[in-house]
Amino acid sequence: MEQICNLGCAAVYRVLDTVDRGGQPSELDGLDDELRVLVLAELRSVMAVYDAREGGAACKVAGSN
């Protein structure tokens, strides 16, 4: 997860958006299903902090929730 976070805010939102659209982002390659679910949950939790800020996240991918 840290490697994905180190890519930056916009990259994390792109990963989450890709998953939400049914895709498999390359950043999650090599993770088994259980670890993938845990990593995605943690990423969503971290990004919720950005979403909760006044005005939301400035780096959010257009069209992502």
C-alpha positions as CSV (number, residue, x, y, z in Angstrom):
1,M,0.0,0.0,0.0
2,E,2.8,2.4,0.8
3,Q,4.2,2.1,-2.7
4,I,0.8,3.1,-4.1
5,C,0.5,6.0,-1.7
6,N,4.0,7.2,-2.7
7,L,2.7,7.6,-6.3
8,G,0.6,10.6,-5.0
9,C,-3.0,11.5,-4.4
10,A,-4.1,11.5,-8.0
11,A,-2.6,8.1,-8.6
12,V,-4.4,6.6,-5.7
13,Y,-7.7,8.0,-6.9
14,R,-6.9,6.5,-10.4
15,V,-6.3,3.1,-8.8
16,L,-9.6,3.3,-6.9
17,D,-11.5,4.6,-9.9
18,T,-10.1,1.7,-12.1
19,V,-11.3,-0.8,-9.5
20,D,-14.7,0.8,-9.2
21,R,-15.1,0.5,-12.9
22,G,-14.3,-3.2,-12.8
23,G,-10.7,-2.9,-13.9
24,Q,-7.5,-4.4,-12.5
25,P,-4.9,-1.6,-12.0
26,S,-1.3,-2.8,-12.5
27,E,-0.5,-1.4,-9.0
28,L,-2.4,-4.3,-7.5
29,D,-0.7,-7.0,-9.7
30,G,0.7,-9.8,-7.7
31,L,-1.7,-9.4,-4.7
32,D,-4.0,-12.3,-3.8
33,D,-7.7,-11.5,-3.4
34,E,-7.5,-11.2,0.4
35,L,-4.6,-8.8,0.4
36,R,-6.1,-6.8,-2.5
37,V,-9.3,-6.3,-0.5
38,L,-7.3,-5.2,2.5
39,V,-5.2,-2.8,0.5
40,L,-8.2,-1.2,-1.2
41,A,-10.0,-0.8,2.1
42,E,-7.0,1.0,3.6
43,L,-6.6,3.2,0.5
44,R,-10.2,4.2,0.7
45,S,-9.8,5.0,4.4
46,V,-6.8,7.1,3.8
47,M,-8.4,9.0,0.9
48,A,-11.6,9.6,3.0
49,V,-9.5,12.1,4.9
50,Y,-8.9,14.1,1.7
51,D,-12.5,13.8,0.8
52,A,-13.6,15.1,4.1
53,R,-11.6,18.3,3.8
54,E,-13.5,21.5,2.9
55,G,-13.8,21.5,-0.8
56,G,-12.8,17.8,-1.1
57,A,-9.7,16.5,-2.6
58,A,-8.0,18.8,-5.1
59,C,-6.3,15.9,-6.8
60,K,-9.4,13.7,-7.2
61,V,-9.9,12.1,-10.6
62,A,-12.8,13.7,-12.6
63,G,-15.8,11.5,-12.4
64,S,-14.7,9.4,-9.4
65,N,-16.8,9.2,-6.3
